[in-house]
Amino acid sequence: MFKKTLLALAITGFAGVASAATINDGGASVKISQEGSVNEAMFTLAPVVVRAGIANGYSVGDKLVFTFTNDKFDISTAATLVEAQKDGAVAGDSTPDLTFSGPAYSDGNTVTFTVTAQTVAMAVGDKLTLGGIKLEKANLLAGGKVNVDFKVISSVNNSDYEAKSATIVEVANQIESKVTTKFDAVVDVNAERKLFVEANSTKVLDILTVETTDDAAVTLGADVNKVSYTVYGDFSFVDTNNDGTADYAMTVTNATDEAFAKDFQSITFSHTAGASHDVSVTATATATPTLIPVQTFTVDATVSYDPETENTGGTDSTEKVSGLDAGEWKLNGASGSIAFLPFGSEYARSVTVSNTSTLEGEVTIDLIAGNKTYTKTIATKAAAQSVTNISADINAFAAESGITGNASVKVVVNAPDTSVSVTGVYYHIKDGDRILVPTK
């Protein structure tokens, strides 16, 4: 990565009185590292080069003005401005054609030089070089960039006859961590919640991948020493006999020092190479006596790095990204669809769930009415080896959803498919007619 030189700027191509200049040769602005510059007090700009010759030349008394529009500079180091004919490359003639008085500072971010003598008119392609500029870090980091304006104020009519602006420096995040592959397994209730539904060509694996990138193209770049990761979730299922010790490991790729927390509510690991990298965690389900918990995951990434120490000297710093979404584990389950139930006030309904398995099941309801689907996980659970009445939950959900006519109902239970059946009945309150609705 680039280190000491922060900026080289060229404003090129004036022709005649109207400006046809380009800044930085039309190129991209320089990126400086947010992390690497953490200990900098001032930024030293490399010489600012202005190719500012015009066809009819400058006049004595013209003012050449440089403004750094969203920053302030240190005036204790005197700015300088010198001119050289055609980069000083013309044989026998590298003597400046212009001399200046100055610098004169104003507003904390503007420096002005006045033409005091002109030997010959500057030619198009001749250059002015501004040096000795140091910018304050606080303003640069707050604004996120540095803009420079260059203009010439005529000594004849006090009007601007050369002007150009450009962004020449931008602050960029050098280091970034993000989740590229989330945990997304479905815990299989048909395997007593001890395996995942088929994924990754097996029924035992789920993979989380986190990527940390290190932009080597920035200026004032930091040197990354280590990235530490913490994945938060309930990993207690790896302790199969509840003795506080993991009975099998989760596989971590491209990292070291992996360890579970004592309460198994997180796993930590680290990567010690500074380059951009991926790390992966593979969760394994082994059909042990412990159940795999349904849950969501997050991950934190903490980067330890050495900042660039151009001006003030640096110490190790850290940058932490917290709470990145790392996915979730859900349950599959049995379902039953009731094709038709009326929800008018003249009807009553009865919906029951029979669960013959040894596992209590969470119940989710879909109500489909008026080309809309309303979904809710209800408070009542399908008790193990029992018949559970969920009519009150369905009636309340229909009322809060504004359903007063006919609807179809889908009931999903997180219990083995072969152990669950759903029954739906409605009857007319006035005449007592009862209708058993087929389910599928």
PAVOLUM-893160 format. One record per residue (C-alpha): residue number from 1; residue in one letter; chain; x, y, z. Coordinates in nm, 2 decimals. Example, Ala and Ser with C-alpha at 12.3 -4.5 7.8 and 13.67 -1.06 7.14 Angstrom:
BEGIN
SITE lomi palo vodo     c1     c2     c3
SITE    1    a    A   1.23  -0.45   0.78
SITE    2    s    A   1.37  -0.11   0.71
This chain:
BEGIN
SITE lomi palo vodo     c1     c2     c3
SITE    1    m    A   0.00   0.00   0.00
SITE    2    f    A   0.11   0.36  -0.05
SITE    3    k    A   0.25   0.52   0.26
SITE    4    k    A   0.40   0.87   0.28
SITE    5    t    A   0.28   1.08  -0.02
SITE    6    l    A  -0.07   1.18   0.02
SITE    7    l    A  -0.14   1.38  -0.29
SITE    8    a    A   0.00   1.48  -0.62
SITE    9    l    A  -0.23   1.72  -0.81
SITE   10    a    A  -0.22   1.85  -1.17
SITE   11    i    A  -0.45   2.12  -1.32
SITE   12    t    A  -0.38   2.11  -1.69
SITE   13    g    A  -0.46   2.26  -2.02
SITE   14    f    A  -0.55   2.63  -2.00
SITE   15    a    A  -0.60   2.79  -2.34
SITE   16    g    A  -0.68   3.16  -2.38
SITE   17    v    A  -0.88   3.34  -2.12
SITE   18    a    A  -1.15   3.08  -2.07
SITE   19    s    A  -1.04   2.79  -1.85
SITE   20    a    A  -1.01   2.44  -2.00
SITE   21    a    A  -0.83   2.30  -1.70
SITE   22    t    A  -0.85   1.95  -1.57
SITE   23    i    A  -0.76   1.86  -1.21
SITE   24    n    A  -0.55   1.57  -1.13
SITE   25    d    A  -0.52   1.50  -1.50
SITE   26    g    A  -0.89   1.40  -1.48
SITE   27    g    A  -0.80   1.11  -1.27
SITE   28    a    A  -0.96   0.97  -0.95
SITE   29    s    A  -0.90   1.13  -0.62
SITE   30    v    A  -0.65   0.98  -0.37
SITE   31    k    A  -0.80   0.75  -0.11
SITE   32    i    A  -0.66   0.77   0.24
SITE   33    s    A  -0.72   0.51   0.50
SITE   34    q    A  -0.97   0.59   0.78
SITE   35    e    A  -0.79   0.33   1.00
SITE   36    g    A  -0.43   0.41   0.90
SITE   37    s    A  -0.48   0.78   0.97
SITE   38    v    A  -0.62   0.75   1.32
SITE   39    n    A  -0.30   0.89   1.48
SITE   40    e    A  -0.23   1.17   1.23
SITE   41    a    A  -0.27   1.53   1.35
SITE   42    m    A  -0.19   1.69   1.01
SITE   43    f    A  -0.17   1.56   0.65
SITE   44    t    A   0.12   1.67   0.44
SITE   45    l    A   0.02   1.73   0.08
SITE   46    a    A   0.26   1.65  -0.20
SITE   47    p    A   0.32   1.96  -0.42
SITE   48    v    A   0.01   2.08  -0.60
SITE   49    v    A   0.09   2.12  -0.96
SITE   50    v    A  -0.11   2.36  -1.18
SITE   51    r    A  -0.05   2.38  -1.55
SITE   52    a    A  -0.17   2.73  -1.58
SITE   53    g    A  -0.02   2.90  -1.87
SITE   54    i    A  -0.26   3.11  -2.08
SITE   55    a    A  -0.22   3.24  -2.43
SITE   56    n    A  -0.20   3.61  -2.35
SITE   57    g    A  -0.01   3.57  -2.02
SITE   58    y    A  -0.06   3.69  -1.67
SITE   59    s    A  -0.03   4.05  -1.56
SITE   60    v    A   0.16   4.20  -1.26
SITE   61    g    A  -0.09   4.22  -0.98
SITE   62    d    A  -0.29   3.91  -1.07
SITE   63    k    A  -0.38   3.70  -0.77
SITE   64    l    A  -0.35   3.32  -0.78
SITE   65    v    A  -0.58   3.18  -0.51
SITE   66    f    A  -0.59   2.82  -0.38
SITE   67    t    A  -0.88   2.73  -0.15
SITE   68    f    A  -0.93   2.40   0.03
SITE   69    t    A  -1.30   2.43   0.07
SITE   70    n    A  -1.37   2.18   0.35
SITE   71    d    A  -1.05   2.19   0.54
SITE   72    k    A  -0.80   2.41   0.73
SITE   73    f    A  -0.43   2.41   0.70
SITE   74    d    A  -0.13   2.48   0.92
SITE   75    i    A   0.01   2.82   0.85
SITE   76    s    A   0.31   2.77   1.06
SITE   77    t    A   0.47   2.60   0.76
SITE   78    a    A   0.49   2.86   0.49
SITE   79    a    A   0.33   2.78   0.16
SITE   80    t    A   0.54   2.83  -0.15
SITE   81    l    A   0.46   2.89  -0.52
SITE   82    v    A   0.71   2.86  -0.80
SITE   83    e    A   0.68   2.86  -1.18
SITE   84    a    A   0.88   2.67  -1.43
SITE   85    q    A   0.86   2.69  -1.81
SITE   86    k    A   0.75   2.36  -1.95
SITE   87    d    A   0.84   2.17  -1.64
SITE   88    g    A   1.19   2.32  -1.65
SITE   89    a    A   1.27   2.09  -1.94
SITE   90    v    A   1.34   2.35  -2.21
SITE   91    a    A   1.72   2.35  -2.27
SITE   92    g    A   1.89   2.65  -2.13
SITE   93    d    A   1.57   2.80  -1.99
SITE   94    s    A   1.44   2.67  -1.66
SITE   95    t    A   1.44   3.01  -1.50
SITE   96    p    A   1.09   3.11  -1.37
SITE   97    d    A   0.91   3.35  -1.59
SITE   98    l    A   0.69   3.47  -1.30
SITE   99    t    A   0.77   3.58  -0.94
SITE  100    f    A   0.52   3.62  -0.66
SITE  101    s    A   0.47   3.78  -0.33
SITE  102    g    A   0.30   3.58  -0.05
SITE  103    p    A   0.17   3.36   0.09
SITE  104    a    A  -0.13   3.56   0.22
SITE  105    y    A  -0.37   3.34   0.43
SITE  106    s    A  -0.74   3.40   0.49
SITE  107    d    A  -1.03   3.21   0.64
SITE  108    g    A  -0.80   2.93   0.76
SITE  109    n    A  -0.82   2.75   0.43
SITE  110    t    A  -0.72   2.99   0.15
SITE  111    v    A  -0.37   3.10   0.04
SITE  112    t    A  -0.31   3.37  -0.22
SITE  113    f    A   0.00   3.47  -0.42
SITE  114    t    A   0.03   3.79  -0.62
SITE  115    v    A   0.23   3.82  -0.94
SITE  116    t    A   0.51   4.07  -0.88
SITE  117    a    A   0.71   4.03  -1.20
SITE  118    q    A   0.68   3.85  -1.54
SITE  119    t    A   0.98   3.80  -1.76
SITE  120    v    A   0.78   3.64  -2.05
SITE  121    a    A   0.43   3.52  -2.07
SITE  122    m    A   0.37   3.18  -1.94
SITE  123    a    A   0.30   2.93  -2.22
SITE  124    v    A   0.03   2.67  -2.21
SITE  125    g    A   0.18   2.37  -2.04
SITE  126    d    A   0.40   2.57  -1.81
SITE  127    k    A   0.34   2.48  -1.45
SITE  128    l    A   0.29   2.64  -1.11
SITE  129    t    A   0.38   2.43  -0.81
SITE  130    l    A   0.22   2.49  -0.47
SITE  131    g    A   0.41   2.34  -0.18
SITE  132    g    A   0.42   2.34   0.20
SITE  133    i    A   0.05   2.26   0.26
SITE  134    k    A  -0.05   2.07   0.57
SITE  135    l    A  -0.41   1.99   0.64
SITE  136    e    A  -0.58   1.93   0.97
SITE  137    k    A  -0.70   1.57   1.02
SITE  138    a    A  -1.01   1.65   1.21
SITE  139    n    A  -1.16   1.85   0.93
SITE  140    l    A  -1.07   1.60   0.67
SITE  141    l    A  -1.21   1.30   0.85
SITE  142    a    A  -1.53   1.49   0.94
SITE  143    g    A  -1.59   1.60   0.58
SITE  144    g    A  -1.46   1.27   0.43
SITE  145    k    A  -1.28   1.45   0.15
SITE  146    v    A  -1.06   1.74   0.04
SITE  147    n    A  -1.17   1.98  -0.24
SITE  148    v    A  -0.94   2.24  -0.39
SITE  149    d    A  -1.04   2.54  -0.59
SITE  150    f    A  -0.79   2.73  -0.80
SITE  151    k    A  -0.86   3.07  -0.95
SITE  152    v    A  -0.69   3.38  -1.09
SITE  153    i    A  -0.82   3.72  -1.00
SITE  154    s    A  -0.74   3.98  -1.27
SITE  155    s    A  -0.55   4.29  -1.16
SITE  156    v    A  -0.73   4.48  -1.44
SITE  157    n    A  -1.10   4.44  -1.35
SITE  158    n    A  -1.08   4.23  -1.03
SITE  159    s    A  -1.28   3.95  -1.19
SITE  160    d    A  -1.20   3.58  -1.19
SITE  161    y    A  -1.07   3.46  -1.53
SITE  162    e    A  -0.94   3.12  -1.44
SITE  163    a    A  -1.13   2.88  -1.21
SITE  164    k    A  -1.15   2.51  -1.15
SITE  165    s    A  -1.25   2.28  -0.86
SITE  166    a    A  -1.21   1.91  -0.79
SITE  167    t    A  -1.21   1.66  -0.51
SITE  168    i    A  -0.85   1.55  -0.47
SITE  169    v    A  -0.85   1.34  -0.15
SITE  170    e    A  -1.12   1.11   0.00
SITE  171    v    A  -1.13   0.91   0.32
SITE  172    a    A  -1.20   0.54   0.27
SITE  173    n    A  -1.26   0.25   0.50
SITE  174    q    A  -0.95   0.03   0.45
SITE  175    i    A  -1.08  -0.27   0.65
SITE  176    e    A  -1.43  -0.42   0.62
SITE  177    s    A  -1.59  -0.74   0.76
SITE  178    k    A  -1.91  -0.89   0.64
SITE  179    v    A  -2.10  -1.22   0.64
SITE  180    t    A  -2.10  -1.37   0.29
SITE  181    t    A  -2.27  -1.71   0.38
SITE  182    k    A  -2.52  -1.73   0.66
SITE  183    f    A  -2.62  -2.02   0.87
SITE  184    d    A  -2.95  -2.14   0.72
SITE  185    a    A  -3.01  -2.50   0.83
SITE  186    v    A  -3.36  -2.63   0.89
SITE  187    v    A  -3.37  -2.86   1.20
SITE  188    d    A  -3.55  -3.18   1.11
SITE  189    v    A  -3.83  -3.26   1.35
SITE  190    n    A  -3.86  -3.60   1.18
SITE  191    a    A  -3.52  -3.68   1.32
SITE  192    e    A  -3.62  -3.57   1.67
SITE  193    r    A  -3.45  -3.23   1.61
SITE  194    k    A  -3.11  -3.39   1.61
SITE  195    l    A  -3.02  -3.35   1.24
SITE  196    f    A  -3.06  -3.08   0.97
SITE  197    v    A  -3.29  -3.12   0.68
SITE  198    e    A  -3.07  -3.21   0.38
SITE  199    a    A  -2.82  -2.94   0.30
SITE  200    n    A  -2.47  -2.94   0.17
SITE  201    s    A  -2.53  -3.29   0.03
SITE  202    t    A  -2.57  -3.44   0.38
SITE  203    k    A  -2.81  -3.40   0.67
SITE  204    v    A  -2.54  -3.30   0.92
SITE  205    l    A  -2.37  -2.97   0.80
SITE  206    d    A  -2.43  -2.60   0.80
SITE  207    i    A  -2.17  -2.34   0.71
SITE  208    l    A  -2.11  -1.98   0.81
SITE  209    t    A  -1.85  -1.77   0.62
SITE  210    v    A  -1.72  -1.42   0.72
SITE  211    e    A  -1.51  -1.21   0.49
SITE  212    t    A  -1.26  -0.94   0.59
SITE  213    t    A  -1.12  -0.72   0.32
SITE  214    d    A  -0.80  -0.51   0.34
SITE  215    d    A  -0.78  -0.24   0.07
SITE  216    a    A  -0.41  -0.23  -0.02
SITE  217    a    A  -0.46   0.06  -0.26
SITE  218    v    A  -0.51   0.33   0.01
SITE  219    t    A  -0.26   0.59   0.11
SITE  220    l    A  -0.16   0.61   0.48
SITE  221    g    A  -0.26   0.25   0.51
SITE  222    a    A  -0.27   0.05   0.83
SITE  223    d    A  -0.10  -0.28   0.87
SITE  224    v    A  -0.35  -0.55   0.98
SITE  225    n    A  -0.21  -0.78   1.25
SITE  226    k    A  -0.50  -0.99   1.36
SITE  227    v    A  -0.88  -1.03   1.32
SITE  228    s    A  -1.07  -1.19   1.61
SITE  229    y    A  -1.42  -1.33   1.55
SITE  230    t    A  -1.70  -1.42   1.79
SITE  231    v    A  -2.01  -1.60   1.67
SITE  232    y    A  -2.30  -1.58   1.91
SITE  233    g    A  -2.56  -1.85   1.94
SITE  234    d    A  -2.66  -2.15   2.15
SITE  235    f    A  -2.40  -2.42   2.09
SITE  236    s    A  -2.49  -2.62   2.40
SITE  237    f    A  -2.59  -2.92   2.18
SITE  238    v    A  -2.22  -3.00   2.14
SITE  239    d    A  -2.21  -3.09   2.51
SITE  240    t    A  -2.40  -3.42   2.48
SITE  241    n    A  -2.37  -3.53   2.84
SITE  242    n    A  -2.41  -3.19   3.01
SITE  243    d    A  -2.07  -3.20   3.18
SITE  244    g    A  -1.95  -2.86   3.06
SITE  245    t    A  -1.72  -3.00   2.80
SITE  246    a    A  -1.77  -3.00   2.42
SITE  247    d    A  -1.80  -3.36   2.31
SITE  248    y    A  -1.74  -3.27   1.95
SITE  249    a    A  -1.59  -2.96   1.78
SITE  250    m    A  -1.72  -2.72   1.52
SITE  251    t    A  -1.48  -2.70   1.23
SITE  252    v    A  -1.32  -2.36   1.17
SITE  253    t    A  -1.14  -2.30   0.84
SITE  254    n    A  -0.86  -2.05   0.78
SITE  255    a    A  -0.85  -1.95   1.15
SITE  256    t    A  -0.69  -2.06   1.47
SITE  257    d    A  -0.76  -2.05   1.85
SITE  258    e    A  -1.12  -2.17   1.82
SITE  259    a    A  -1.29  -2.21   2.15
SITE  260    f    A  -1.64  -2.23   2.30
SITE  261    a    A  -1.75  -2.00   2.58
SITE  262    k    A  -1.80  -2.18   2.91
SITE  263    d    A  -2.18  -2.15   2.87
SITE  264    f    A  -2.16  -2.25   2.50
SITE  265    q    A  -2.33  -1.93   2.40
SITE  266    s    A  -2.05  -1.83   2.16
SITE  267    i    A  -1.75  -1.96   1.98
SITE  268    t    A  -1.43  -1.75   1.92
SITE  269    f    A  -1.15  -1.78   1.67
SITE  270    s    A  -0.89  -1.56   1.50
SITE  271    h    A  -0.70  -1.50   1.17
SITE  272    t    A  -0.35  -1.36   1.20
SITE  273    a    A  -0.25  -1.29   0.84
SITE  274    g    A  -0.30  -0.93   0.73
SITE  275    a    A  -0.43  -0.99   0.38
SITE  276    s    A  -0.80  -1.01   0.28
SITE  277    h    A  -0.94  -1.35   0.38
SITE  278    d    A  -1.25  -1.56   0.45
SITE  279    v    A  -1.31  -1.77   0.76
SITE  280    s    A  -1.57  -2.04   0.78
SITE  281    v    A  -1.75  -2.23   1.06
SITE  282    t    A  -1.91  -2.56   0.99
SITE  283    a    A  -2.17  -2.68   1.24
SITE  284    t    A  -2.22  -3.05   1.26
SITE  285    a    A  -2.53  -3.23   1.38
SITE  286    t    A  -2.46  -3.59   1.49
SITE  287    a    A  -2.79  -3.73   1.62
SITE  288    t    A  -2.67  -3.73   1.97
SITE  289    p    A  -2.91  -3.72   2.27
SITE  290    t    A  -2.91  -3.34   2.27
SITE  291    l    A  -3.16  -3.14   2.07
SITE  292    i    A  -3.05  -2.87   1.82
SITE  293    p    A  -3.20  -2.53   1.93
SITE  294    v    A  -3.39  -2.31   1.70
SITE  295    q    A  -3.22  -1.97   1.70
SITE  296    t    A  -3.06  -1.67   1.53
SITE  297    f    A  -2.69  -1.60   1.51
SITE  298    t    A  -2.47  -1.28   1.51
SITE  299    v    A  -2.10  -1.23   1.46
SITE  300    d    A  -1.85  -0.97   1.58
SITE  301    a    A  -1.52  -0.90   1.41
SITE  302    t    A  -1.24  -0.71   1.59
SITE  303    v    A  -0.94  -0.60   1.38
SITE  304    s    A  -0.61  -0.52   1.54
SITE  305    y    A  -0.38  -0.30   1.33
SITE  306    d    A  -0.08  -0.07   1.33
SITE  307    p    A  -0.18   0.28   1.19
SITE  308    e    A   0.05   0.47   0.96
SITE  309    t    A   0.28   0.69   1.17
SITE  310    e    A   0.37   0.96   0.93
SITE  311    n    A   0.35   1.26   1.17
SITE  312    t    A   0.29   1.18   1.53
SITE  313    g    A   0.39   0.82   1.58
SITE  314    g    A   0.13   0.55   1.64
SITE  315    t    A   0.02   0.28   1.87
SITE  316    d    A  -0.18  -0.04   1.80
SITE  317    s    A  -0.55   0.03   1.74
SITE  318    t    A  -0.86  -0.18   1.70
SITE  319    e    A  -1.18  -0.16   1.50
SITE  320    k    A  -1.48  -0.36   1.59
SITE  321    v    A  -1.79  -0.45   1.39
SITE  322    s    A  -2.07  -0.59   1.61
SITE  323    g    A  -2.39  -0.77   1.56
SITE  324    l    A  -2.35  -0.88   1.19
SITE  325    d    A  -2.65  -1.10   1.09
SITE  326    a    A  -2.51  -1.45   1.07
SITE  327    g    A  -2.83  -1.64   0.99
SITE  328    e    A  -3.07  -1.87   1.17
SITE  329    w    A  -3.18  -2.22   1.23
SITE  330    k    A  -3.55  -2.30   1.18
SITE  331    l    A  -3.77  -2.60   1.23
SITE  332    n    A  -3.95  -2.79   0.96
SITE  333    g    A  -4.28  -2.96   1.05
SITE  334    a    A  -4.60  -3.12   0.96
SITE  335    s    A  -4.88  -2.92   0.80
SITE  336    g    A  -5.25  -2.95   0.74
SITE  337    s    A  -5.47  -2.73   0.51
SITE  338    i    A  -5.84  -2.67   0.58
SITE  339    a    A  -5.99  -2.57   0.24
SITE  340    f    A  -6.28  -2.36   0.38
SITE  341    l    A  -6.39  -2.21   0.71
SITE  342    p    A  -6.65  -1.93   0.74
SITE  343    f    A  -6.57  -1.65   0.99
SITE  344    g    A  -6.90  -1.47   0.99
SITE  345    s    A  -7.07  -1.41   1.33
SITE  346    e    A  -7.34  -1.68   1.25
SITE  347    y    A  -7.08  -1.95   1.25
SITE  348    a    A  -6.86  -2.12   1.51
SITE  349    r    A  -6.54  -2.31   1.44
SITE  350    s    A  -6.33  -2.59   1.59
SITE  351    v    A  -5.98  -2.67   1.49
SITE  352    t    A  -5.77  -2.93   1.67
SITE  353    v    A  -5.42  -3.07   1.63
SITE  354    s    A  -5.34  -3.43   1.72
SITE  355    n    A  -4.97  -3.48   1.80
SITE  356    t    A  -4.87  -3.84   1.87
SITE  357    s    A  -4.50  -3.77   1.89
SITE  358    t    A  -4.29  -3.72   2.21
SITE  359    l    A  -4.21  -3.36   2.10
SITE  360    e    A  -4.42  -3.05   2.18
SITE  361    g    A  -4.46  -2.85   1.85
SITE  362    e    A  -4.48  -2.48   1.79
SITE  363    v    A  -4.79  -2.39   1.57
SITE  364    t    A  -4.80  -2.14   1.29
SITE  365    i    A  -5.12  -2.04   1.12
SITE  366    d    A  -5.17  -1.91   0.76
SITE  367    l    A  -5.51  -1.75   0.69
SITE  368    i    A  -5.58  -1.69   0.32
SITE  369    a    A  -5.86  -1.45   0.24
SITE  370    g    A  -5.92  -1.19  -0.02
SITE  371    n    A  -5.60  -1.28  -0.22
SITE  372    k    A  -5.40  -1.21   0.10
SITE  373    t    A  -5.21  -1.44   0.33
SITE  374    y    A  -5.19  -1.36   0.70
SITE  375    t    A  -4.93  -1.55   0.91
SITE  376    k    A  -4.88  -1.58   1.28
SITE  377    t    A  -4.71  -1.82   1.52
SITE  378    i    A  -4.97  -1.86   1.80
SITE  379    a    A  -4.91  -1.89   2.17
SITE  380    t    A  -5.07  -2.23   2.20
SITE  381    k    A  -4.84  -2.53   2.13
SITE  382    a    A  -4.93  -2.87   2.01
SITE  383    a    A  -4.87  -3.08   2.32
SITE  384    a    A  -4.68  -3.41   2.29
SITE  385    q    A  -4.90  -3.72   2.27
SITE  386    s    A  -5.22  -3.51   2.30
SITE  387    v    A  -5.50  -3.34   2.10
SITE  388    t    A  -5.48  -2.96   2.13
SITE  389    n    A  -5.76  -2.72   2.05
SITE  390    i    A  -5.64  -2.41   1.87
SITE  391    s    A  -5.98  -2.26   1.78
SITE  392    a    A  -5.95  -1.96   2.01
SITE  393    d    A  -5.62  -1.87   1.87
SITE  394    i    A  -5.75  -1.89   1.51
SITE  395    n    A  -6.06  -1.69   1.59
SITE  396    a    A  -5.86  -1.41   1.76
SITE  397    f    A  -5.61  -1.40   1.47
SITE  398    a    A  -5.89  -1.38   1.21
SITE  399    a    A  -6.05  -1.09   1.41
SITE  400    e    A  -5.72  -0.90   1.44
SITE  401    s    A  -5.66  -0.95   1.06
SITE  402    g    A  -6.01  -0.82   0.98
SITE  403    i    A  -6.14  -1.14   0.83
SITE  404    t    A  -6.52  -1.17   0.85
SITE  405    g    A  -6.60  -1.39   0.55
SITE  406    n    A  -6.47  -1.71   0.42
SITE  407    a    A  -6.10  -1.82   0.44
SITE  408    s    A  -5.88  -2.12   0.40
SITE  409    v    A  -5.65  -2.22   0.69
SITE  410    k    A  -5.31  -2.38   0.69
SITE  411    v    A  -5.17  -2.52   1.02
SITE  412    v    A  -4.80  -2.59   1.04
SITE  413    v    A  -4.67  -2.78   1.35
SITE  414    n    A  -4.30  -2.83   1.43
SITE  415    a    A  -4.34  -3.20   1.50
SITE  416    p    A  -4.28  -3.51   1.28
SITE  417    d    A  -4.50  -3.53   0.98
SITE  418    t    A  -4.62  -3.88   1.04
SITE  419    s    A  -4.73  -3.78   1.40
SITE  420    v    A  -4.95  -3.48   1.33
SITE  421    s    A  -5.31  -3.45   1.19
SITE  422    v    A  -5.53  -3.14   1.18
SITE  423    t    A  -5.91  -3.15   1.20
SITE  424    g    A  -6.14  -2.86   1.11
SITE  425    v    A  -6.52  -2.83   1.18
SITE  426    y    A  -6.76  -2.54   1.15
SITE  427    y    A  -7.13  -2.52   1.24
SITE  428    h    A  -7.41  -2.28   1.20
SITE  429    i    A  -7.50  -2.14   1.54
SITE  430    k    A  -7.88  -2.09   1.46
SITE  431    d    A  -7.96  -2.44   1.33
SITE  432    g    A  -7.67  -2.64   1.48
SITE  433    d    A  -7.56  -2.79   1.15
SITE  434    r    A  -7.20  -2.92   1.17
SITE  435    i    A  -6.97  -2.97   0.88
SITE  436    l    A  -6.64  -3.16   0.90
SITE  437    v    A  -6.40  -2.99   0.65
SITE  438    p    A  -6.15  -3.22   0.46
SITE  439    t    A  -5.78  -3.14   0.53
SITE  440    k    A  -5.48  -3.23   0.33
